[in-house]
Amino acid sequence: MAEATKTPILRCAVRILPGYLAMVAVYLLYRFGFYPLFGKDWSFPLRHTMELCVVYGVGAGIFYLSVRRYPLQNAAIQQKRGEGGDDHRDFREKVRAWTCLLVIQSGLSVPLLVLVEMVRTSIFHMEGTMVRPNVTFVSFYILYFLILRPVLEEMIFREIILRRIGDAGRFRASLFTALLSAFMVYLMDGISQACAMLLLAFMWSELYQRMEGRPHRLRVTIILHSFSNLWIVLLPWLLKSSRPGLVIYAVVWIVVVPMIAIDWIARLNRR
């Protein structure tokens, strides 16, 4: 029995890890080989743009070429779903569903990001990221963190990886994908961000698999990922605006999130 349980996990690891390690190697080559040639006085946009091009451009391309021979999970269901057309649900139901998802995402993201700041500043004595951003930072942030990086990361970790390791079981596949995602974030952003990403990526992977057979499920995780990144910019104003920010945080996390989460889970169980 134990041997049968190990077999899918090992098969999935053999299927994914070589390409993933190649992507990691490309980033390490950039970080410790190419990056030092220009010194450490790179501008913030230029440094992150290079990370995007190197890791999610060259690295992701190599990764995809190494795993493309493995079939996608439930390709027949996906093809049948595509032929059947989109699900025309009531507009108000969609609005309620999206509101529910975004509020729950806020309840997950906000405490994690606050904890990350405490770890960075108190334990590792690093400069905090929750500062009042200027116009240049916000403009670049919208393009990089809210559009490009969520799209590429969700395509890699949900669309490419998760759909090829589904035979390991839903929980194991979500955990395996979350670990790979967290390790990549650790290399790019540090241990505190990686710990936060571990929980968020696991949640996105679980949601992605639970929405099997529904159209545009990748779009859902991309939007949630982008919305989570948005809090990194919103939190400075909310938390540094004294009482109004703390009130908003308390209401969202302590009152609204549990109520909507319970209602959402009850609706899913009835379907």
Solvent accessible surface area in square Angstrom, and as a share of the most:
residue,aa,sasa,rsa
1,M,199,0.89
2,A,68,0.52
3,E,125,0.56
4,A,66,0.51
5,T,46,0.27
6,K,113,0.48
7,T,61,0.36
8,P,28,0.17
9,I,68,0.35
10,L,108,0.54
11,R,106,0.39
12,C,3,0.02
13,A,18,0.14
14,V,106,0.61
15,R,32,0.12
16,I,0,0.00
17,L,58,0.29
18,P,81,0.51
19,G,2,0.02
20,Y,5,0.02
21,L,101,0.50
22,A,32,0.25
23,M,0,0.00
24,V,9,0.05
25,A,56,0.43
26,V,26,0.15
27,Y,1,0.00
28,L,63,0.31
29,L,130,0.65
30,Y,5,0.02
31,R,83,0.30
32,F,150,0.63
33,G,32,0.31
34,F,82,0.34
35,Y,27,0.10
36,P,70,0.44
37,L,141,0.70
38,F,110,0.46
39,G,30,0.29
40,K,182,0.77
41,D,124,0.64
42,W,35,0.12
43,S,62,0.40
44,F,66,0.27
45,P,39,0.25
46,L,93,0.46
47,R,74,0.27
48,H,13,0.06
49,T,52,0.30
50,M,45,0.20
51,E,4,0.02
52,L,18,0.09
53,C,70,0.42
54,V,22,0.13
55,V,0,0.00
56,Y,9,0.03
57,G,40,0.38
58,V,87,0.50
59,G,0,0.00
60,A,13,0.10
61,G,33,0.31
62,I,73,0.37
63,F,0,0.00
64,Y,96,0.37
65,L,105,0.52
66,S,34,0.22
67,V,1,0.00
68,R,149,0.54
69,R,171,0.62
70,Y,49,0.19
71,P,102,0.64
72,L,62,0.31
73,Q,52,0.23
74,N,56,0.29
75,A,54,0.42
76,A,78,0.60
77,I,79,0.40
78,Q,24,0.11
79,Q,122,0.54
80,K,155,0.66
81,R,65,0.24
82,G,60,0.58
83,E,134,0.60
84,G,69,0.67
85,G,47,0.45
86,D,70,0.36
87,D,74,0.38
88,H,165,0.73
89,R,88,0.32
90,D,75,0.39
91,F,153,0.64
92,R,169,0.62
93,E,47,0.21
94,K,70,0.30
95,V,71,0.41
96,R,123,0.45
97,A,27,0.21
98,W,74,0.26
99,T,67,0.39
100,C,11,0.07
101,L,21,0.11
102,L,46,0.23
103,V,31,0.18
104,I,25,0.13
105,Q,1,0.00
106,S,6,0.04
107,G,1,0.01
108,L,44,0.22
109,S,0,0.00
110,V,5,0.03
111,P,31,0.19
112,L,29,0.15
113,L,15,0.07
114,V,38,0.22
115,L,97,0.48
116,V,6,0.04
117,E,20,0.09
118,M,111,0.49
119,V,33,0.19
120,R,27,0.10
121,T,61,0.35
122,S,71,0.46
123,I,116,0.59
124,F,96,0.40
125,H,153,0.68
126,M,92,0.41
127,E,144,0.65
128,G,21,0.20
129,T,57,0.33
130,M,28,0.12
131,V,80,0.46
132,R,140,0.51
133,P,21,0.14
134,N,100,0.51
135,V,125,0.72
136,T,90,0.53
137,F,57,0.24
138,V,42,0.24
139,S,65,0.42
140,F,25,0.11
141,Y,4,0.02
142,I,82,0.42
143,L,94,0.47
144,Y,2,0.01
145,F,27,0.11
146,L,31,0.15
147,I,87,0.44
148,L,63,0.31
149,R,11,0.04
150,P,0,0.00
151,V,50,0.29
152,L,50,0.25
153,E,4,0.02
154,E,0,0.00
155,M,83,0.37
156,I,4,0.02
157,F,2,0.01
158,R,1,0.00
159,E,43,0.19
160,I,20,0.10
161,I,0,0.00
162,L,1,0.01
163,R,19,0.07
164,R,16,0.06
165,I,1,0.00
166,G,12,0.11
167,D,70,0.36
168,A,8,0.06
169,G,28,0.27
170,R,113,0.41
171,F,127,0.53
172,R,102,0.37
173,A,0,0.00
174,S,0,0.00
175,L,71,0.35
176,F,42,0.17
177,T,0,0.00
178,A,0,0.00
179,L,88,0.44
180,L,13,0.07
181,S,3,0.02
182,A,11,0.08
183,F,90,0.38
184,M,1,0.00
185,V,8,0.05
186,Y,96,0.37
187,L,32,0.16
188,M,15,0.07
189,D,44,0.23
190,G,25,0.24
191,I,81,0.41
192,S,9,0.06
193,Q,33,0.15
194,A,6,0.05
195,C,79,0.47
196,A,5,0.04
197,M,21,0.09
198,L,62,0.31
199,L,84,0.42
200,L,9,0.04
201,A,0,0.00
202,F,47,0.19
203,M,43,0.19
204,W,1,0.00
205,S,0,0.00
206,E,27,0.12
207,L,14,0.07
208,Y,3,0.01
209,Q,20,0.09
210,R,142,0.52
211,M,23,0.10
212,E,69,0.31
213,G,29,0.28
214,R,92,0.33
215,P,39,0.24
216,H,88,0.39
217,R,17,0.06
218,L,37,0.19
219,R,129,0.47
220,V,12,0.07
221,T,0,0.00
222,I,31,0.16
223,I,66,0.33
224,L,1,0.01
225,H,3,0.02
226,S,21,0.14
227,F,48,0.20
228,S,5,0.03
229,N,17,0.09
230,L,55,0.28
231,W,21,0.08
232,I,39,0.20
233,V,13,0.08
234,L,64,0.32
235,L,1,0.00
236,P,2,0.01
237,W,103,0.36
238,L,36,0.18
239,L,46,0.23
240,K,103,0.44
241,S,49,0.32
242,S,69,0.45
243,R,192,0.70
244,P,83,0.52
245,G,0,0.00
246,L,97,0.48
247,V,87,0.50
248,I,78,0.40
249,Y,54,0.21
250,A,37,0.28
251,V,68,0.39
252,V,32,0.18
253,W,96,0.34
254,I,115,0.59
255,V,76,0.43
256,V,44,0.25
257,V,15,0.09
258,P,57,0.36
259,M,126,0.56
260,I,42,0.21
261,A,23,0.18
262,I,122,0.62
263,D,67,0.35
264,W,58,0.20
265,I,93,0.47
266,A,37,0.29
267,R,88,0.32
268,L,61,0.30
269,N,117,0.60
270,R,170,0.62
271,R,150,0.55
